[in-house]
Structure formats: structure tokens, C-alpha cells
Amino acid sequence: MASPAKNRSRVLRLAGPVLTCAVVAGALAGCGSSDPESTPSSPSTTAPASKSPTSDPDQAAKDDVLSAYTNMREIQIKMGADGDLHTQDLAKYAKGDASADLKKSVLRNRSLGIKFTGRPEMNPKVTSVDTKNKAATLSDCFDATNWKPVYTSSGKAVELAKQRLKYPVTSQATLEGDTWLITKITADRTKGC
């Protein structure tokens, strides 16, 4: 029978690797999608599965377009929160009118002493992709209900004119080299979604 000191020493030697594995597993779990069926170890998320005869041949392009859009929106949320333009980050996902419009919005809000708190909700979908002509279209139901403008100095809510906070958005993207960039964002506040 081992002495209590030897058992304690053995437990401590095993605790390090176990703790390391738990931390790595937790980090990997946090990097995945919110889809419970999509886990890092799931064989259905590997590349060969997407080459099945019934899969969409444009799925990789659609995924890239969707990634460009969601990353652009994440930069927009950051810009709204801190009032900085994040020009280099934004240039990775947007250009043209889309980039210019987002920057103008930030500059206007910053000049008025306004920032945004919370997060909008989005549900973007790629509605068309044409890899030959290097163009794609996305649709989104943008919901700004929980993305609130406040005065930077006081944190007090900004009183907004009556306007729709949940509305459809159509965006255009273009392929430059191997990178999809959002080029235009058109919001339609005349109707809801």
C-alpha cells in the first residue's frame, strides 16, 4: 500500500496534463459554431464530406461570402462601440460603398458624441453566388433592437425618431483574387422581416 505522500505526489503529477487537456478542450469548444451538431471532431465537418455528389458546388464560395459579411459586421459593431474606424480590419472584409458608408456612420456618431452598446442580431444568407463573374448577393434580417445608441459622455440613451429597428438588408460582394469583399449594403427600413 502506497503512503499518502506518494499518492498525493502521483495525483499532482497527473493533474497538470489533465488540466491542460481540459483547458484545450474548452478553448476548442469555444471556437466552434453555435450549431450543436457541428463539433470540431465531427467527421461531417471535414472537407471530403463536402465533395459528395449531392453537395452544392458553390458551397465553399457561399461560406466565404458569409464569412466576409459576418466579419464586416463584427468590425462595424466594434467601430460603433469605440468610435474608431478600424480601417485596416475593415479593408479585409469590405470595400467601396460598403466600407465608405460604415466609416461615415462612425464619423457622424463620433462627432455627435454617440456610441453603441449591445449587439444587433443578424440572420444572413447567401442568395446567389456567381464565381465565374465574381459576384454574390446576401440577404439579412438586421435587428438593431438590442444595439442601442448612447451618449459617450453620460451613457444616457439617445432618443431616436420613430423608426423600424428590424429590417431587411441586401448586400453585394465581389471576389478579388481569392478574397470575397462586401461592396454594397442596402437597408430597406420601409418593411420589416
DAUR-V648182 format. One record per pair of residues at least 24 apart in sequence whose C-alpha atoms are under 7 Angstrom apart, sorted by the first residue. I is the first residue (numbers start at 0). J is the second residue. Records with the same first field share a line. If there is no record, write none. Layout:
I = J, J
This chain:
61 = 125, 128
63 = 179
64 = 179
65 = 125
67 = 92, 179, 180, 181
68 = 92, 181
75 = 101
78 = 105
79 = 105, 114, 115
80 = 114, 115, 116
81 = 114
82 = 109, 114
92 = 180, 181
93 = 180, 181, 182
94 = 180, 181, 182
95 = 182
96 = 182, 183
97 = 181, 182, 183, 184
112 = 150, 151
113 = 148, 149, 150, 151
114 = 148, 149, 150, 151
115 = 146, 147, 148, 149
116 = 146, 147, 148
117 = 145, 146, 147
118 = 145, 146
119 = 143, 144, 145, 146
133 = 173, 174
134 = 172, 173, 174
135 = 171, 172, 173
136 = 170, 171, 172
137 = 169, 170, 171
138 = 168, 169, 170
139 = 167, 168, 169
140 = 165, 166, 167, 168, 192
141 = 165, 166, 167, 168
142 = 166
163 = 188
165 = 191, 192
166 = 190, 191, 192
167 = 191, 192
